[in-house]
């Protein structure tokens, strides 16, 4: 939820992450925009699960109609931070970016980044996206470059896409490629289903990922769920199945939410783990409330 009070923007809410890392986070943001300056501070506070607590500080200065200088510092609490300075530009339908990751005390960073992307409209429903990125490690003296293309098809009820990437890492002296495809469709105004698949091919091995998900949003009830299978190089050599479901029921002055996540390394039945949570909020006024959210972790 965001509130715009020129030139300020204030926002906040809850964010639930699905995938390899799952969890519930409280999100807050404060922004200031007055041409040519843009400032934004965002904070994700972990409440449940494994999602990290992250603070992101971003500053931008619009040099011209097509060029913006940027600086960003992303702080992952308990792990470290990554600072970046760079430049973004766009001409017609093409975007360009160049940046430099500052060195960190742990020896990370000290990398230059370059990127370009464009989108070509083939007809009223179909677009072709082209992109390329390259990273150069100043300390290591190696390149990691990737080029890719995506074909997207969109109607009022569903979106479908297919794409491919090819890349090379000069440090590992290894080529890699990937193909992907997915479809998202709205069966009704409340229910959306999606499926996507990815296959990765490296000289050192192959990997696969398949994800099925749903989203439901009605006046009082909303819910999200997914199931994901990963194998090969995308799973560190250990095939895994992860699932997650979360739901929230809302009334004018209170709400209740619940969810459950599971993870199972398929090669070892003893690695099954699950995490459930139940919480709620009570609102005294439109802007003041209290909340409670206990969780339970189980492994076997």
Buried (B, 14 or more C-beta within 10 A) or exposed (E): EEEEEEEEBEBEEBEBBBEBEBBBBBBBBBBBBEEEEBBBBBBBBBBBBEBBBBBBBBBBBBEEEEBBBBBBBBBBBEEEBBBBBBBBBBEEEEBBBBBBBBBEEEEBBBBBBBBBBBBEEEEEEEBBBBBBBBBBBEEEEBBBBBBBBBBBBBEEEBBBBBBBBBBBBBEEEEEBBBEBBBBBBBEEEBBBBBEBBBBBBBEEEEBBBBBBBBBBEEEEEBBBBBBBBBBBBBBEEEBBBBBBBBBBBBEEEEBBBBBBBBBBBBEEEEBBBBBBBBBBBBBEEEEEEEBEBEBEEEEE
